[in-house]
Every structure is written in structure tokens, then in C-alpha cells.
Amino acid sequence: MATDLTLQWDNQAADELAREFRFVITDMICRSGSGHIGGALSLVDIIITLYYRVMRVKPDEPRWLDRDRLVLSKGHAGPVLYTALAYRGFFPMQWLTTLNQDGTRLPSHVDQIQTPGIDITAGSLGQGLSCACGIALAGKLNKKDYRTFCIIGDGESDEGQIWEAALFAGHRKLDNLVAITDYNKMQIDGTTEEIINLEPLAEKWRAFNWEVFEMNGHDWDDIHATISKAIAVKGKPSMIIAHTVKGKGNAAVENTVGSHNIKVGDKSAYAKYMDALGYTCTLPYED
């Protein structure tokens, strides 16, 4: 990238970075033989905005006490977060080739012990928002000004613990907490409308004493403007409902339920998913 987006944001440069992220994520998952590609690709633009334009972090000091925190509650989307962390310099790019392999530091679901830059281990869906509430409350009690972001899935929102945490955050007025629902409207067994209809989703969160925003999760200006509004809210936590496309950018999986987890058993399958991107990029871990 010619433009350092942490110093000077540029939408066109961000578009190129997002394409590269989607290429790398697809390659990582195909190399590993399987992976949750749909929910990783849907989050690319949001994760880039957070790590290049919004969050206060120090890649050379991953446990910096005053950093902003991110809880990826839908921990199976780890490849998108790993890609962002590698590109920001939290760990070597070469690690990306080891996704979910024996001895890896990048397991299928994010792990705070294994991976620099991961704030909370996730994988058992529904628990991440509770962890984010605890982190946000600790910040308040310790008079810290860091912010806690939490990304949850729409399928994950079927879990009762999400709503227990929502009650707690609203009651404690955790205005240093911003949650984002990756509302791609698909989960492992079907559409969210078919499995458990979440609508009216915005009204539900408002009833739990949250400020609620909605945004296009693939529009740079809308993403940044909406997160900025959420950060400015006082007296209550904020929920951003991000309307996204599952498998965004890969024609083989885009907007399909089957993209939740793919199996890549041979070279022809690898070629199928890579070719479906419609472009090529130089992989950062290959000469």
C-alpha cells in the first residue's frame, strides 16, 4: 500500500487494501483446508476501518493498558482479524500461512493466549458481549478512557447470553462500549429470518436501553460516520447494526448460506475459490 491509512485515510487506497484482505483471507482458508469464509469476508471493511481509522492501538505493545479493545465475539471470523493484525505489525505476515495448522499461533477461533493483539478468546458463541461488558466496566472503575468494541454475529444473537449482557450494559450505562452486529442475515443452517427472526432488531436493542444506529457495512464513509456517532454517545452503550453481505467479494460464496464454513480438499477447489475473486494480488508472505 502506497498510502499509510493510519496517517492519511483515502477511500480508494482502502478499496485496494480491502481487495487484498479478501484475497489473503481466501488464500489462508484454502491453504488450511477449511474455514469460516463467509463471516470473515463480510467484516473486512469494518475491521479495516477500526484498525486503520478508529482504534487506539500499539502493535509493538499489544497489551498496552490504554489501548482500545476489540472483542470478536463471533470468534470463527478470526481470519479477518488475523489479517488486520498482521498488516498492522502485531506479528509476522508468515504466520498467516499457518491458520489452524498444528503448532499455529492462529487457531480457527481467536485465542488471546496464542495471538498478539487478541483481547479475548472466543468461539463459544454468545459469551463475547459479556466479556466486553466486563472490560468496559473495568475501564470505568479504573477511570481509563479506552473504548471497548464488540462484534457479534446475527446468528449468535439467538443466544440468550447476548441479551443478558445487553440488559447489564444498559443498566450500567456503559457508554464506553460500542457493539456491532454483523447483520449479513445468514447463519450456519439458513437465513436468520428462517431460523429465528431477529426483527425488529433495532427496537429490541433500544428496549434494552442502548443507543442504536444502522449502517452499510461496506461503505467507508458510512462506517466511519456511524462509528464516530456511536463513540460520541453519553449515558448508554451503543449498538451498530451493520448491514453486510456474507462472503462479500468472492463470487463462489457471496450471499450463500454454504459460505459459513467451506471445505477445500484439493487444488481444483483451491483454484475455484481463488478464481472467484476475479483478481489477483501479491501475497504478503510469499516472495
N, C-alpha and C positions, 0 to 999 in steps of 0.2 A: 504494500500500500504506500503510495507516494505521500498521501496526506495522513498525518497523525491525528486521528479523530479525537483523541483525548485533549489535544491542544486547539484544533480548529475543526469544528464539525462541518461536514459537507455531504449533502444528501446523495450526490452522485457517487462519491467515494464510498459512502455507506452502502449503496446498492452493490457496488463491486465486492465489498467485504462480505455482504450477506450471501452473494453468489458463491464466494469462496468458502464460507462457512458451510453452506449446504453441500458443496462438493466434498469437503473434508468429512462432514458428518456421514454422508452416504458411503464414502470410502472406508471410514472407520468401522461402520456397522457391517459392511460387506466383508471386510477382512476378518472380522470376529466370527462370522458365520451366521449371526442373528442379531436382532436388536430392535429397540422401540423407535423406529424411524419417524413415524407419523407425528408423535407428540414432541419430538426433538425439532423437526423441521418447522413446526408451527410456531415455535418460540424464538426462532433466530433473530427476528427484528427487535423483539422486546429485550432479549438478552444483550444484544449489541448496544441498544440504547442505554440500558442500565450500566453496563461496564465501561462504556466509552463516553457517556454523556452525563450520567446522573450520579452514580455511586462513588463514594469516597473510599478508595482502597489503596494499599501499598503492596504491589506484587512481590517486592523483596522483603516484606514483613507481613506475611499472611495473617498473623494473629495480632496485628496492631490493635490496641484496645479501643481506639477511637474510630475504627473503620465502620462503614455501613455494612450491615449484614444482609445476606440473602439466604433464605430457606427455600430450597427447591423441594416442596412437599411431594410433587409428582416426580419422585426420585428416579424413575425409569427414563426420564428425559435427560439423563446425565450427559450424553454425548454433546449436546449443545452447550452445556455449561463447561464441560472439559475443554471444548474448542475455544471458548472465550477466555478461559483462564490461561490456556497455553499461549494464545495470541497476545495476551496482556503480560506474559512473562512470569506467571506463577510457577511454572515448571517447564522442562524442555519439550519442544514440539515432538520429539521422537516418542514420547510417552503415548501419544495419540495412536500409534500403531499397535499398542498392546491392549486395547479395550477388551475387557472381560476375558483376557487370557490368563493362564497360570502365572502367578507371581506378579500380576499387574498392580499398578497403583491407581488404576482407573477401572473399578468394578462396574458391573452393569447398572447398579443403583448407587447413587453418590454416598461417599463414606468420608466423614471428617477426619478419621484417623489415617486413612490411606492417602488422601489427596490434599495438597496445599490449596487453600482458597475455599474449601468446602466448609461451611459453618455448621451444618447439622447433617448427620447421617439420616437418609430417608429410604423409603422402599415399602414400608408397611403403610399403605395409603390411609390418609385421614389424620395422621399424627403431626404433620409438619406445622400446621397452623397453631396447634397448642404450643409447640416449641417456640414458634415465632412470638407468641404472646408472652411467654416467659422471658425471652430475650428483650422484648420491648419493655416489659415491666421492670426488668433489671436495669435497663438504661434510665428509666425514670427514677428508680430508687437511688441509683448511683449518680444522679444528676449529670448524665452523659448526653451529648447532643447527637449521637449516631442515630441513624434510621434503620429500621428493620423492614425488609421487603420479603414477601412470601408468595410464591407462585403455586397455586393449586390447580388441579385438573377439574374439568366439568364432570367426568365420571367419578372422580374422587369425591365430588360434592354430594354423592349419595351416602357417604359415611356420616354417621351420627356425630362422631367426634368433631367434625368440621363445625357443626352447629353449636356444640358445647363450647368450643373455643370462640365462636362468634359471639355467643352470649357473654363470655368472660371479657373479651376485648371491649365490647360496647359498654359493659358495666364499669370497667376500669378506665374508660376514656383514653385508650391507648392511641393518642394522636401521632405517635412516632412509629406507627405500624401502617404499612401500605400493603394490602394483599392484591394479587392479580389472579383472576380466573382465566385460564387458557380455554376459552369457550369455542373450541373447534367443533363441538356438538356431536362428537363421536367417542365411543369407548370400546372396550375390548369385544363386547358381544353385540354391538349395534349402535344406533344413534341414541343420544341422551333422551330424545323425545320418546323413543320406543321403550327404553329400559326403565328409567324413572324420569319423568318430565320435570325439569327444574323450574320451568316458568310458573309464575312471573319471578324471575331470578332477582332482578334489581329490587323489587318490592320486598322480597324476603330479607335481603341484607339491610334495607332501610328499617324494617321492622325490628331488627336486632341492634339498632342504634349505630349503624355505620353510615358514613357519607358514601354515596355510590356514584361512580362515573362509568361511562361506556366509551369504548374507542375501537377504531380499526387497528388491529394488532399487526398490520403490515404497512402502515403509513407513518413514515418517520415523524412528520410534524405533529400528527395527531397523537402518536405515542408520547412524544416529549411533552407536548402541551398538557396532556391528561395527567401524566405522572407529576408534572410541576404543580398542577392544581391539587392533586391528592396530597402532596407533601405540605402544601400551604394550609391544609385543614387544621383547625384547632378544636380540641374538646371531644373528638371521637376518632376512631380508626377509619380508614378509607378502603373501600373495595373498588377495584377497577375491573370491569367485565370487558375482557379483550376478545373481540370477535375475530377469530383466526380461521385458517384453513388447515386441516390436518394433512400432513405430508406436503406442505406448501413448497412448490418449485420442482418437484420430482413427478413427472407425468405418470410413472408406474404406480405411484401410491397416493397421489394427491386426491384428497376428499374421498377416501375409501376407508371403510371400517377395517379392512385387512391390513392397513398400514400400521395398526397398533404394534404389531411385532412381526417382523419378516424373517424368513429362513433363507440363507444363501448357501446352497450346498455345493456349487461348482463354479467354474469360470464363466459359463454361459449365464448363470444367474447374476454373477457379479457384473458382467457386461450389460445385462438388461437394466439393472438399476442405475448404473453409471451413465449409460447412454440416454436414459430417460430424463436426465438433467438438461440435455440439449446443448451442453457446452463443456469445455474442459478448462481446468485450472492447474497450475503448478502446485503439487502437493508440498507443504512446507517441511515435511520430514523426509523428502527424497531429493537427491542431487539432480 
